[in-house]
Amino acid sequence: MAHDRHGKSADPELPVPRSLRISAALAWRFLVVGVALYAIFWLVQQLSVVVIPLAVALLLSALLAPAVARLVRWTVPRGPATALVLVAGLALLGGLLTFVVSQFTDGLPQLTEQLGTSLGRIQDWLVTTLHLHQDQLQHGLDDFIGFLQEHADAITSNALTTAGAVGEFLTGALLALFITIFFLAGGDGIWGFLMKGVPADIRPRVDVAGRRGFGSLISYVRATAVVAVVDAVGIGLGLWIVGVPLAIPLATLVFLAAFVPIIGSVVAGTVAVLVALVTNGFATALVVLGIVILVMQLESHILQPLLLSRAVKLHPLAVVLAISVGLVAGGIAGALLAVPLLAVLNTGIRSLVDDRMPPSEEDPVIEATVPEG
């Protein structure tokens, strides 16, 4: 053993710096949290057939719960109130789908005629401007048809896969409806049962955090629905004025796509511009593009700050990042559910770290989620 000049033993190893010890402690904790999150994500992927309908049912419950609570306050029993709201919602949805399908069927001949005219113009432009010969165009068309014939098996397989996906979608829709019925009829009892698994000393805080999180989900669904209606009416009215076919089905597409914040409206607006370009020409497409940009500016500068930002208290950057992560991780369903999930987590975590006493049932957030009677 080495000794210094005073005869004391010297440790050959230098002490670990405090900054390195803190970094190492944070690193292994970060690894543990990362592994846990990966395990949760893997489990959600394996159970996506159940998880996605469950999440959709929560969104539907947030949309319909205020109406059920209003009927309960009017002394209507919760069971009949739930049935009445669900029947009215399904009737409204069925009527809307029937109207959209009928409009699409009525406008299809006009769309086909305008599409044929536009394809003729494109063909003339290719011949006159790019100096392509008619036989070259015909050769390209023959090559495309030959490609379809060569890959007929793959196309058929994809069609069968699509049919299977439609079956899974219908099954998930029925499951979501079934879960929604129980959430609306006995959601408070289900939540109370779940709270029994929480330690008694923190149960009140977790209970309030969960109810506040569901309250933020209600606010998110309300605000998103208002934004979607404004987008659909604005773009649909503009398409009807300039004479683009299928204005109502396209407006419905805008309404549905608006439930995916920012990205959905852009995608639906792009589809509207492409339809206008193919059917009515370049000038009409420019007008539709201007209408879409105007509606998007109204949404981003007025509706989003006044409604969504106030409802969910999320920074726009957080919204964009959440949608991007959800899109990569779970596709369209992930993009649809990412923002409401982030809103619920944001509100719930804020409530958990808040040291104030839990609010009473007169709190508007709690009152909106607690059934009477």
C-alpha positions, 0 to 999 in steps of 0.5 A: 500500500502506498504511503504519503510523506506523513505516513498516511495511506493514499487512495489511488482512486480519485473521488467521483465528482458530484456532477457525475454522480448526479448524472449517473443517478438521473441516467439510470432513472431515465432508463428505467422510465424509458423501459417502463414507457416502452413496455406500456406502449408495446402493451397498448399496441398489442391491445389496440383492438380494445384500447382504440375503441376505449379511447374513442368511447371516452371522447364520445362520453366527453361529447355527450356527458354534458347533455346527459347531465343536463337531462338529469338536472331536469329530473330525468333518470340517468338510464332514460337520459343516456338512452335518449341522448344516444338515440338522438346522436345516432339519429343525427349521425345517420341522417348526416351520413345519408345526406352526404351519400345522397349528395355524393350520388347526385353529384357523381355524374357531374363530377364524372363529366367534368373529370372527363373534360379536364382529362381531355384538356390535360391531354391536349395540353400535353400534346400542344405544350410538351409536343407529345404524340398521341401514340406516346400517350396511348403507349403510356396508358397501355403500360399502366393497364399492363402494370395493373394486370401484372399486379392483379394478385397484389391488388386483390390481396390489398382489397381483401386486406381492406375488407378485413380492415372494414370488418375490424372498424365495424367491430371497434365501432360497436365496441366503442358504442357499447363502452360509451353506454356504460360510461354515460350510464354509470361512469361515476360508479366505474370511477369510484371502483377504480379509486378503491385501488388508490391508497387512501391517503392520496385518494382525494387528490387523485379523484379530483385530478381525474375529474379535472382531467375529464373536464378538460377532455369535455372542454377539448371536445366542445372547442374542437367541434366548434372549430370543425363546424366553422371550418366545414361551413367556411370551406363548404360555402366557398366550394358551393359559391365557386361551383365545385362539385361535391361541396357538401361531401367535401365540407363533411370531410373537412369537419371530420378531419378538423378533429385532428388539430392543424394537420387534419384541416390542411389535409382536407383543404388540400383534397378540396383544392385538388378536386377543384383543380381536376374538375374546374381548372386552375383558376378555380383551384386558386380561388379554392386555395385562397378560401382554404388559406383564409379559413385556416388563418381564421382558425389559427389566429382566432379560433385556436387561441380563443377556444382550444388554447383556453380549453386545454392550456397547451402550447401550439408547439406541444400540440404539433409535437403530440400529433407528430408522435401520435401519427408515427406511433399509432397512425391516424388513430394516434394523431386523433387521440394524441392531443386529448390524451396530452390535455388530460395528462396536463390537467391531471398532473397539474392538479396532483402537484397543486397543494390547494384543497380539493374543490367542492362539487360546486366547482364547475369542472367537478360539477360537469363530471359528477352525476346527480342522483 
